[in-house]
Amino acid sequence: MGRFIYDTMANSVDIDDRTLAHLRIVVMNKLRRAEPFMFDVEIGDGSGRRSFWLHPSVPLQFHFFGSRNPRINRAWIDDLMQAASGPNGLSITPEPTESGEAETG
């Protein structure tokens, strides 16, 4: 389980390392292009959701607790990039298979 930290530890959310690795790529690419966007994430303890306005001027961290880099699913990156560029902003979607269909189960 990793942690997304936006500005301070008070603005942090625990996210699975594999998911966090994919989010890191999307966020890095959006902010590198100076494209701010909304990131909406459900809190793991069931207490609701948090929305972060991601902007290049605000420091952020991706803290991974695992030591291995996960294999990156390009179809998932594409889905997440499309969401981040859309009117509702980025949210965590189910990981699709390599062929692009969402995995169930």
N, C-alpha and C positions, 0 to 999 in steps of 0.2 A: 504494500500500500504506500503510495507516494503522497506528496502534498503540493498543491498549487498555492503559492503565497503571493498576494498582490499588495504591494507597499509594505505592510507590516504583518506579523503573525496573527494579529486580530482579524485580518482579512485573509484567512486561509481555509482551504477545503481539502479533505483527504480524498484522493482519487487513485484507483488502481494503477500500478506502474505502467502496464501495457497501454491503458487508455491515456495516461498522462504523457507517454512518449508520442502518441499520435497528436494530442492536443498541442504539445510543444512545437511540433513542426508547423501546424496550422497557425498558431499564434505568432511564431517567429516570422513566418512569411507575410502575414497581414501587417504586422508592425514594421517589418523591414521596408514595406511599401508605404509606410506612414498612413495606413488605413485603420483608424480606430473602429471598434465594433463592440457589441454587447456579447457577454458570455454569461449564460444562464445555466446554473448547475443545481441539482438536487443535493441536499445535505444528507450524508450517509446514515445519520442516526434517525432519519425520518422526521426531522423537525421543520421541514419546509425546503425552500430553495433560496439561493442567493444569486443576485445579478451583479456583474462587474462590468463597468464601462472600461474596456481596455484601450489604453492610449500609450503611444511611445514614450511619453514623458514620465510615466509612473513605473517605478521599479517593480519587477516581478521575479519570482524564482520558481523553478520546478525541482522539487526535492524528491529524488528517487531513493527508496530504501533497498531495492534489489541491486545486485552488482552486475547483472547481465543486461545488455541492450536487447530489447525484443525485436523480432522480425517485424518490419513495417508492412502494413497492408495498404497498398496504393489506392485501392477502391475506397477504403475507409477515409484516407486523407482527402480524396476527391469529394466524398460526401460531406465531410466536416468543413472543407473549404467553401463548398457551395452554401452550406448553412450559415457560415460566418459572414458571407457576402449578401445574405438574404435579409428581408425586412425584420425577421425575428431574432437574428443574430445566431451565435454559436451555442449549440447545446449538444450534449453527448447523445449520440445515436447508436443503435446496435451495430456491432461490427459486421459488415457484409463478408461473404465468402470472396475469394479472389475473383470469381466470375461476376461479382457485383450484387448478388442477392443476399439479403439480410439473413444471418444465421438465427435460428430459433432454438429454444431449449434452454 
